[in-house]
Every structure is written in structure tokens, then in C-alpha cells.
């Protein structure tokens, strides 16, 4: 048997450690290079997303419900399900395009809002509304007046605005059992409502059309005070100048309300209000329906043949994530931590960290896109495709 000296043994052991250490350094370096390329190089990222991470889905490989969408009164993405209303039935379909629930209810012109496991449906211009949890009906009722706006928070609290009474608008808040908490009357028309995630505040956006330039006013209502005296429960108010029009309103993190206007984005809470972004002439779209910050699309350059855009997602700490978009945008929508971009025959689903979640490639024109935090819904004339996010 061959004998080795102690020094030779120690030397070989040391060399083995060095080989392992060098191998680890090489692997870490390669990973850092790949990650850096993925973040910085659009072409490389597109290759990895498509062929390695399998983020690209084609129309023919998507699960779809074959249906004439022109005859549907409502198409909506709710939680893990596609929701369709037609001929007195609310039908639920999962990501395999299989029906998983049905509720029979008569609604002429349904409008919807959802948060978490709750979905609220209202009959626009009429009196009926109903609250759904998952795929089960919790309650339904008829209220006085004509429903114009409706919303729900993640705990099942419902705010509804009605018109057609002796007042221009009435805003009512209901608890998850369908019991009325308070009613607030206003002489102006309500253009937006929302409820904070902790149930403590209701936001109301009003427009006064009696002036030369319409004036928008946002009111922050304390629910605790409104229970005792709804007409004196406003704890903060913001009025616009120069005919600014509201395009989005969304509570984020308890009492922080994000509002998008024509030329700026505003944050309002129980203590103050401040402009957090000035919208430039290059901004094509702004969407506030995220759970942290807002999304906007800025036009970078254009020519006869091509338009390039940047999706910029800014959180409440003013940190900004950017995603490069090639092509002409039809519209954008956001929900919680996802932004959907309709490019006509392509749809992009971007996370709020600026990275692609899914890319959908279509052979025909996409009619519309609907979005929840868990699914994307692609609407055509003759079918609806469902994508798991």
C-alpha cells in the first residue's frame, strides 16, 4: 500500500478546498452575469422568458370558454375565476375553463367590483345589488334610488352610490351581513367611491358641474363619525383647480388614498394631502388600482412604423420599476400587484417589480382584457381565454 506523508495529505485537502471554492465563485459569477443580462437586456430577457422560463402562452394553448361575448352582460375576473353574467345566471369558470359555480339572479345591466374573496354586483340604473363570497351568494337586496357606483373591500364592506332621489347622490355603506351602517347625502354627482382595507374610512369623489370649469372634490369620511352624524363625518377634503378630472381612486394601506387626475397623482390621508407625481405630456396612461403605488405608461419615441413605451410602476416609497414595451398600446389595467397591457394581438402581464409574469400571443385581435391578482382574462368575439398568473 502506497503511503503518503502528512504534509502531502494536507496539501491535497487544501487543493480540494480551493477547487470547490473556485467552482462556487465561477457559478456565482455566471449567475450574476445571467441575472444582470436578464435585467438589463430586453432581447436576452425575452429569450429567457420564452424558451427557458416558459412565460409565453399562445392562444391555441390557452384554456378557453367558447361563447358569443357580444351577448354577455358582464365579463369579470374575480379571485381565481372568470365570472360571466348571461340570461339570469352568474357563472364561474376556473383556470381550466370548467364551470365551478352558478348563481341565479336577475340583473339588467350588471356592474361589479371585487376585493379578496368578495364580489359585489349592482344593477346599474336600477335597485338590485348582491354580495358574493367565493362562488356563494351571501345576500341580495333592493335599495331606493338608481345605482351608479358600487365597491367592496377585502372584509366584505360594501359602498354604493345611488341617484334619482331628492338628492343628487346618496352614498350608503353596508357591513358584510348587508346591514346599513350609514347614508350620506350630497348635492353633487359622485364619480368615485372606495373603502379602506381596515373599514375605517370611505372615500367619495364628487363633481360640481354648475361652475364654468367643473370642480372635483374628494372627501375622506370617518366611518366611526358617520355612524353618529354622516353629514359631519368628513375628516379631510381636497378640491381641484382648473377643471381637473378624476381618472382613478384607490385606498392603499389603511387611510392612504391615491387619486389620479389629468395632470398629477395625489395622496390623501386623514392628516393631509400632497401631490406625489406631476404627469408629463409624454404620459399616455395612468392607473391607480395597485395595492402599492401607481402605474403609468410614458411614450419614449415614435415614428411612422413603430412606437416605444415604458411602463413605470412607482410604489409609495417613490421607488420606480421600468418595463420596455414595443408596439402600440390599446389600453392598460392593473389589479393589486399586476399590470396588464393590451397590444392588440399580444397581451403582457407585468408584476409590480417590473418583471414579466406572462406574455400572451394571439392570432386574432384581442377585444378586451380583465384582471384579478390570480388570473388574466382575454376576451374575443367568440371566446374567452383564461390565464393563470
Secondary structure, 3 states (H helix, E strand, C coil): CCCCCHHHHHHHHHHHHHHHHHHHHHHHHHHHHHHHHHHHCHHHHHHHHHHHCCCEEEHHHCEEEECCHHHCCEEEEECCEEEEEECCEEEEECCCCCEEEEEECCCCCEEEEEECCEEEEEECCCCEEEEEECCEEEEEEECCCEEEEEEECCCCCEEEEEECCCCCEEEEEECCCCCEEEEEEECCEEEEEEECCCCCEEEEEEEECCCCCCEEEEEEEEHHHHHHHHHHCEEEEEECCCCCCCCEEEEECCCEEEEECCCEEEEECCCCEEEEEECCCCEEEEECCECCCEEEEEEEEECCCCEEEEEEEECCCCCEEEEEEECCCCEEEEEECEEEEECCCEEEEEECCCCEEEEEECCCCCCEEEECCCEEEEECCCEEEEEEC
